C-alpha cells in the first residue's frame, strides 16, 4: 500500500485519501467483470519496465502471503485501498 501511495495511486492526506482519478476506468472495468460483463483493456503507453516488474512481484508475494495467512487463520483477511 505504501508503494502504491509513493507511485501516486492514492492521493490526499490521511483521513481524506482517494484513488488517482485516472484509475477510475480500471476500477469500473473490474466492477463490470465482477458483475458478469466483459471489458477490453489496452495499454496506450508503456511505463517503466522496472516498476512494472516490481509491482508484479509485489502482487505475487502479497497474494501468496494473504493465502498463507487466510489458510492458517481459517478466515479471509484482506487489505484494500480507501
SULDAFEN-V938881 format. One record per backbone hydrogen bond with DSSP energy under -1.0 kcal/mol. CO is the residue of the C=O (numbers start at 0). NH is the residue of the N-H. If there is no record, write none. Layout:
co->CO nh->NH
co->CO nh->NH
This chain:
co->0 nh->4
co->1 nh->5
co->2 nh->6
co->3 nh->8
co->4 nh->7
co->8 nh->19
co->10 nh->17
co->12 nh->15
co->17 nh->10
co->19 nh->22
co->20 nh->23
co->22 nh->26
co->23 nh->27
co->24 nh->28
co->25 nh->29
co->26 nh->30
co->27 nh->31
co->28 nh->32
co->29 nh->33
co->30 nh->34
co->31 nh->36
co->32 nh->35
co->47 nh->51
co->48 nh->52
co->49 nh->53
co->50 nh->54
co->51 nh->55
co->52 nh->56
co->53 nh->57
co->54 nh->58
co->55 nh->59
co->56 nh->60
co->57 nh->61
co->58 nh->62
co->59 nh->63
co->60 nh->64
co->61 nh->65
co->62 nh->66
co->63 nh->67
co->64 nh->68
co->65 nh->69
co->66 nh->70
co->67 nh->71
co->68 nh->72
co->69 nh->73
